[in-house]
Amino acid sequence: MNNKKGFTLIELLVVVLILGILAAMAMPQYFKAVERSRMTEAVTLLSNIASAQQRKYLQINKYATDYRGLDVAPAGATGSVYYTKGIVTTGAGGNGFGVTLAGTTYTTGHATATREANGAPADAGLNYQYELVRYYASDLTQCNAEKANGQALCADFCGIDTPAATCCSDGKATCTAPVDGN
């Protein structure tokens, strides 16, 4: 009578194959969830910048074009561009967002958060390439993407079913720029 206990090579290969299939199905969803959390971080950052810019507009009747003019300036930010990961002024060595301040008037003032990799443009090998635009005088954020993965992420962000190159956080095709009420 043979009392050896254990698994055969075929049984082990089947288990490894099943685990590989499950991992292959789960990884894309994991990466998408991680990117959604990064997007939420960028939306919060843009919201804080918009609030600071609104306070600045009340003080001097125009928006700041330099982070040093804001009361929420990130540590080390000196110009109109700030990188959330890596070196603050160049983005080198990071994998975050490049956040740019633009426009000084009520109708043109906005901040843009572009997904960056190591200080390079968003097409430097990222799975999700997109940018978020927030007008200071608006509560809405626009998501723009050129490639399919970024468009799918934007669709999730905007709450729409069909991936789109541009959509607004209120579910519309685009966010409208503020209109000067003067």
N, C-alpha and C positions, 0 to 999 in steps of 0.2 A: 504494500500500500504506500503510495507517494503522498506525503503530508506537506509538501512545499507550498507555502502560501505566497501570493504576490500577484502582480498584474503582468499580463503579456505585453509584448512590444506593440501589438496592434491596438490593444485597449488604451495604452498610454498615448499613442499617436492620435487616436480618435478624440481623447480628452483635450489634447493640445490643439487639435484642429478646431474643436468647438470653442475653446477659449479664444483662439485667434479670430474666429468669425465674430464672436460677441464684442471683442475689443475693436475690431474694424468698424462695427456698426456704432459703437458708443463714442469713439474718439471725435468724429466731426461734431457731434452734439456738445461734447465737452468744450471743444475749441470755440464753438459759437457762444456758449454760455460765458466763457472767459472774456470773449470780445464784447459781449453785452455789458458785462460789469465794467470794462474799460470805457465803453460808451457812456454809461451812467456817470462815471467819474468825470468825463469830459463835459457832460451836460451840467453837472453841478458846478464845475469850474467856470463854465461860460455864464451860468446864472449869477455866480458871485461877482464875476467881472462886470456883467450888465448892471448889477446893483451898485457897484462902486462907480461905474461910469455915469449912472443916473445922479448919484450924489455929486460927482464932479461937474456935471452939466448944470446942476442947480447953483453951484458955486461960481462958475466962470462962463456959463452959457455956451460951452462947447465941450466935446469929449477929449480926453487925454489920448495922445498918440504914443505914449511911452509908459511903460509899467511903473516907472518912478513917480508918475503923477497920480497914481491910484493909492487908496488907503489899504488895499488888499494885495499889494505887489508881492509876488513870490520872492523868496530870498534869492538874491543874486541876479534877478531880472533887471536888465538895464535899458533895453531898447523896446521895439514894438513887437518882438517875437520872443516867446518863452517856450522852452522844451520841458515837458513834464518828467522825462527820464533822461539819464545821461548828463552830459555837461549842459547846464542851464542855457548858455548863450549859443551853443552850436548843435546840441542834440547828439553829439558823438558819443558812442558807447551806450546809447539808450534805445528803448523800444516803446515809445509813448506817443504823445501828441506834440505837434508844434502849434502853439496858440498865438495867433497874430491879431493885434489891434489894428483897426482900419476905420477911416472916416472920422470927421470931427463934428459934423452937423447932425441935427436931429434925424434927418431922413437917411443919412449915409453911415452913421456910426454903427459898427458891428465888430464882433470878434469871430474868428474862424479857428476851429480846432481840426487840424489835418493829421490823420494817422501817419506816424513817422516810424522809420526803422533806422537806428544808428545815425540819425541826423540826415539821412537820405530821403528823397521823396517817397511818397506812399507806395510806389510801384517797386520798391526794393525787396521783393520776395515775400510780401505779406499776403496771407490768405484773405484778409478783409481789408479792403482799401476804400476809405470814405472820408468825407469831411463834414463837420457840423458847423452851421452858421447861425449865429444868434445876434439879431439887431438889439441894440441896447434899449430901445424904446418899445420893445415887444416882449411878450412872454413866450413866444413860439421859437422853436429851433428847427432849422431846415437841415435835412440829411441829403448829401449828394454822393453818388458813387458811379463809377464807370463800368466796373466788372461785376460779374454775376454774384459772387459771394457778398460783396459790399452792397449790392442792390437788394439782396435777400435780407441782409441785416438792417438796411434802411427801412424796408417794408415792415419788419418786426417793430422797429422803433416807432414808425408812424402809425402802426395799427392797421395796415392795409394788407390785402391778400396777395396782390400781384407785385412782384419785385419791380422797382422803378428806379430810374437814374436820379430822380429828384422827388422828394416828398417832404411834407411839413408835419410837425408833431401833432397837429390837429387833424391829420388824415387827409388833408387836401394835397393837390399836386405840388404847389409851391407856397412858401410863406410870402406874403406881400410886405414890401418895405413900408415902414411907417410914413404917414403923410403929415407934413408940417401943419399944425393947427393954427399958425399965426396968420 
